[in-house]
Amino acid sequence: MDGTRRANIQPGQTVLIVQKQDQLTGKLTQGMVREILTRSATHPHGIKVRLTNGLVGRVKTVVAQEDHA
C-alpha cells in the first residue's frame, strides 16, 4: 500500500521507511509505527513516522498484514 496518504497509515502497522541519511541510496528499513509525524493528509515523498525502535523516516510501503482467521 502507498505511503504518501496519511489515511493508509496507523500506529501498530508494519511499514518500510527510508531514513534521511538513506535517501540517496534508497535503503529501506522495516519497523512498526509508533506515531505519525506528518500532519497533512498527503505528502509526495511519504508520510513521516517514528517507529517503535525510535527511528524516523518517510513511509514508502505499508506491509500487507495476513489475515489469521
C-alpha positions in Angstrom: 0.0 0.0 0.0 1.1 3.5 -0.8 2.9 5.5 2.0 2.0 9.0 0.6 -1.5 9.1 2.2 -1.9 9.6 6.0 -5.2 7.7 5.9 -3.3 4.5 4.9 -1.0 4.5 8.0 -2.0 3.6 11.5 0.1 3.1 14.7 1.0 -0.6 15.1 1.3 -1.2 11.3 4.4 -2.7 9.8 6.0 -0.3 7.2 9.1 0.2 5.1 10.6 3.6 5.6 13.6 5.5 4.1 15.6 7.4 6.7 17.0 10.9 5.9 20.6 9.6 5.6 19.4 6.8 3.2 17.5 8.9 0.8 20.3 8.9 -1.9 20.7 5.1 -1.7 17.0 4.3 -1.2 17.8 1.8 1.5 14.6 0.7 3.3 14.1 0.0 7.0 11.3 -2.2 8.2 9.5 -1.5 11.5 6.3 -0.8 13.4 4.7 2.6 13.5 4.7 4.2 17.0 3.5 7.7 15.9 2.7 9.6 12.7 4.7 12.9 12.5 3.3 14.4 9.3 0.2 16.5 9.9 -1.0 16.9 6.3 -3.3 14.3 4.6 -0.7 13.6 1.9 3.0 14.1 1.2 4.7 13.4 -2.1 7.8 11.8 -0.6 5.9 9.7 2.0 4.3 10.3 5.4 6.9 10.8 8.2 6.6 8.4 11.1 8.5 7.4 14.2 9.0 3.6 14.6 8.8 1.7 17.9 12.6 1.5 17.9 12.9 5.3 17.7 13.9 5.6 14.0 12.3 8.3 12.0 11.7 8.2 8.2 9.2 8.5 5.4 6.9 5.6 4.6 7.5 4.1 1.2 5.3 1.0 1.6 2.8 -0.3 4.1 3.5 -4.0 4.6 0.3 -6.1 4.0 -0.9 -7.9 7.1 -2.1 -11.5 6.6 -5.5 -12.5 8.0 -5.3 -15.3 10.5 -9.0 -16.1 10.7 
